[in-house]
Amino acid sequence: MFYKEKLENFLKEKKEEKKVIVIYGPTACWKTASSIDIAKKLDTEIISTDSRQIFRYMDIWTAKIKEEEKEWIPHHMIDIINPDESYSVAEFFNESINIMQELWNKWKIPILCGWTGLYIDSLIYDFSIPKVKENKELRESLEQEARNYGNEYVYDKLVKLDPDYAKTLHPNNLRYVIRAIEVKTMTWLAKSEFVKEKALKYDTLFINPYFWDRKTLYERIDKRVFMMIDEWLVEEVKKLLKMWYKDTDFWLKTIWYKEIISYLKNEITLDETISQIQQNSRNYAKRQITWFKRYEK
């Protein structure tokens, strides 16, 4: 693999800091395959840093790794909560850092793999997570506005309050958008002011499997969308709606699910659904690439 020499040099270096490997990059760039390859070589375990894969029952949409694909490698932070439960970055940090410490105690190097930059940053950088109590009235008001007027309406409020931090979030990531508005409203500090990167806490190896040109990446994303449809993505959404979830729940307004729901309501055709999912996925990949440019420094 392309990272063989880089990995060998990392392992040879003797430093006082604990070692950790971060596999990052945009969607559809072979992160999962790379993490399995390295975990097998090092006899270690993988911690998912994907904010969607923490949800149970949402498998096809999140491109969740299948049991047979794990090749007996232990995976953590997958399928830990139901889609209607809340989960903060602080909670993710507390659970994941304990797993990392257990691996270090066994002389293993933790592998962090996923595309959620906030999750990755919480583990590898020395910064403080904002300790601001939730404002239930404000949250409920913003959630209602999202239901009435759409996620973009609420996102525009964050753009006005905290434009720099808004650039790091997708409008459909409603949970984090609302939290950022909450922090700003209650402290009058930008959420980015809480995240003061001092230095990496560990001896960190960054591996980005994305090495193609943008056109090739987009072709891979478009192909993945077709694969998701073939793997019964529509049926997965139907199943979730038949459980205890509503089509107004925030997670069903995210990329891929909201388009499928429009299709199920006969608002758009299947071809239009696929086209919209592909376009929105490509746009999201652009945001991911922008976020991860910091790691390449």
Buried (B, 14 or more C-beta within 10 A) or exposed (E): BEBEEEBEEBBEEEEEEBBBBBBBBBBBBBBBBBBBBBBEEBEBBBBBBBBBBBBBEBBBBBBBBEEEEBEEBEBBBBBBEBBEEEBBBEBBBEBBBEBBEEBBEEEBBBBBBBBBBBBBBBBBBEBEBBEBEEBEEBBEEBBEBBBEEBBEEBBBBBBEBBEEBBEBBBBBBBBBBBBBBBBBBBEEEBBBBBBEEEEBBBBBBBBBBBEEEEEEBBBBBBEBBEEBBEEEBBEBBEEBBEEEBEBEBBBBBBBBBBBBBBBBEEEBEEEEBBBBBBBBBBEBBEBBBEBBEEBEE
